[in-house]
Amino acid sequence: MVQIGSGKSTTINCILSLLNFSKGTIKIFGKEMKPNAYDIKSKIGVVFQDVSVFDELTVYENIDYFCGLYIKDKQTRKQYIEDAIKLVGLEDFKKFYPKKLSGGLLRRLNIACGIAHKPKLIFLDEPTVAVDPQSRNNILDGIKQLRDMGATIVYTTHYMEEVEILCDRVIILDKGKILASGTTDELKKKARIEEKVTVEVNDLSTEILNKIKGLDNVDDAIYSSNILIITYKKGKNNLVNMIDYLKKESINYSKIYSERPTLNDVFLELTGKGLRD
């Protein structure tokens, strides 16, 4: 799921019966989800945006506590804890208290606490917000491992590149409504644009920019901070034609390349480019 302030977290809370909803039913594993459906909840792992761990417990003790809510056998739980610690890369921090951890390590601890009992269904609500690139990569690698091990993962984010890396199917939410759903390729086909050409060029005049906007197949052209982005509705050889046009107009550029529409392009087209409150 993607989009800020669209109802992602509210949707998850409704699915987990943490919030009441006005109509309809929710079924998980073929059973209706209710606040007291503990047999279903034992198979679910949840990692919310806000880090929720105990400051007075070490990394190991925190994971042990949350895992112990579902796994009573001590030997099994010990192995599960070690598996979770290894998955998120906290082997060197077992005896650390949360206050001694960086933001990225705290996020990784938060994930370990939510998935240590090896749930079949995992909800991850923006787990990489405000973390350093190294921790982010570690978190994404861990999530891919969980996916490859057979867990079903519901992942919410507004980082489009994460969606393309992780997700088999995508839902775009806006103001509580589903605007589109499908695989990444299926969603990209919904984009009005067929191709995007990016040019690094200095001092492009408004006159030339307007001329480019009027060229065949051009949907739009935007110039900002010495970057010209031209989007095309259709056509072949658009990149070659643009190179020829720049040469004809004696416009020097440092770099030019073509790419297919990204999921971010689809997202902006469906939700609009205007700033949100």
Buried (B, 14 or more C-beta within 10 A) or exposed (E): BBBEBBBBBBBBBBBBBEEEEEEEEBEBEEEEBEEEBEEBBEBBBBBBBEBEBEEEBBBBBBBBBBBBEBBEEEEEBEEBBBBBBEBBBBEEBBEBBBEEBEEBBBBBBBBBBBBBBBBBBBBBBBBBBEBBEEBBEBBBEBBEEBBEEEBEBBBBBBBBEBBBEBBEEBBBBBEEEEBBEBEBEEBBEBBEBBBBBEBEBEEBEEEBBEBBEEBEBBBBBEBEEEEBEBBBBEEEEBBEBBBEBBEEEEBEBEEBEBEEBBBBBBBBBBBEEEEEE
